[in-house]
Amino acid sequence: AQSVTQLGSHVSVSEGALVLLRCNYSSSVPPYLFWYVQYPNQGLQLLLKYTSAATLVKGINGFEAEFKKSETSFHLTKPSAHMSDAAEYFCAVSAGAGNNRKLIWGLGTSLAVNP
Amino acid sequence: DSGVTQTPKHLITATGQRVTLRCSPRSGDLSVYWYQQSLDQGLQFLIQYYNGEERAKGNILERFSAQQFPDLHSELNLSSLELGDSALYFCASSNGYLSTNEKLFFGSGTQLSVL
């Protein structure tokens, strides 16, 4: 069965430090992969998505993610954290075949940025 | 602003009651998705409608039902409410039929509290 695992439900970094949020997936078919962000009291919004065009995907707000098939990973990174990056981050994989394709969501990682 | 409108923003009710959550998708989007978000379960997909027809079903309880109307707005009906139904309910929309590599646009959610 397809699944998404986000390692670490809470991550804390200092302002200006590297952000690394981990996501591993399992899928029996080539996956589409997504990172969404949820700011406090808001709905989720798309950060970036991987659709097999390029393994390194650049998203909004300086975030990027690299698809590594051998490691079944799609980790999210940002070189320098900003206070405004504090939010909940969700990794998702589009799984299944044909009309049975669905989005499978990770449990989320809460990112805290310390001054 | 995602363009997806959810009402009401907050709902407080008692066990055993019935409530209706409403969602207006982004202009031009034909698909509507309903999600439940809670601390212990994370983001759970409930159901998807496409152009008035049910397209996919997730972990939706029998006490819950939904529909999409000709003007494409959708309603999620929750009945015989239990304490455990307290959660944030999100609606999302997309243009197409499958949520494979499409971008989902999320509303700000309805916070349901069952007392």
Interface residues (C-beta under 8 A of the other chain):
Chain A: Y32 Y36 N41 Q42 G43 L44 Q45 L46 K49 T51 F90 S94 N99 R101 K102 L103 W105 G106 L107 G108
Chain B: S2 V4 G42 L43 Q44 F45 A56 G58 F90 A92 L98 S99 T100 N101 K103 L104 F105 F106 G107 S108 G109
